[in-house]
Structures are given as C-alpha cells and as structure tokens.
Amino acid sequence: MGNTRECPLKDDEIQARVVFDMVYDPVETHLLQVARSKGIGVIPGVEMFVQQAARQFEIWTGKPAPVGDMLRAVTSPCRNGRRRSAEKLKG
C-alpha cells in the first residue's frame, strides 16, 4: 500500500475506540477520515514519524528533541509544497 490512498478495511469494518494509522504521507488518510467521521479517536502516522525522529535525536545528541519544531517541519504547508514540486520534476 505504501503512501497510496487505499485502505485495507471497508468503511463499515472500522470499529474501535482509537485508530492508529502508521502511514504518514498523506497525513490525512482515508482511514483517519472515516474514523473521525465515526467519532473514533485517531493518532496519525505523522505522530509516530516525529516521535521516532525525536527519540533518535535524543539518542545521538544526548539533548532533548525539539518535538514541536520537528512536527511543524513535517506538517508545514510550505515544506509539503516543496516536496510535491520536487516529485513533479522527477515524474
């Protein structure tokens, strides 16, 4: 599946208290959209991505990770726009 918009579950199969999506690109997947529409709590994949990076930063530097800055860097519209532009150049 990778970063496609496909979901392994049918909408009516999504029944939980919390949905944790490990996909971080796109940030808002179909799974998260359906879960939110059903009032289910969600944890987006970007949260996992940033927390892994933060822990690696702390291991390598011995300093607290700037988690807020890291999250902003990953989710900033400007950053995402540059990545999309780069993908267009490749394809």
Secondary structure, 3 states (H helix, E strand, C coil): CCCCCCCCCCHHHCCCCEEECCCCCCCCCHHHHHHHHCCCEEECHHHHHHHHHHHHHHHHHCCCCCHHHHHHHHHCHHHHHHHHHHHHHHC
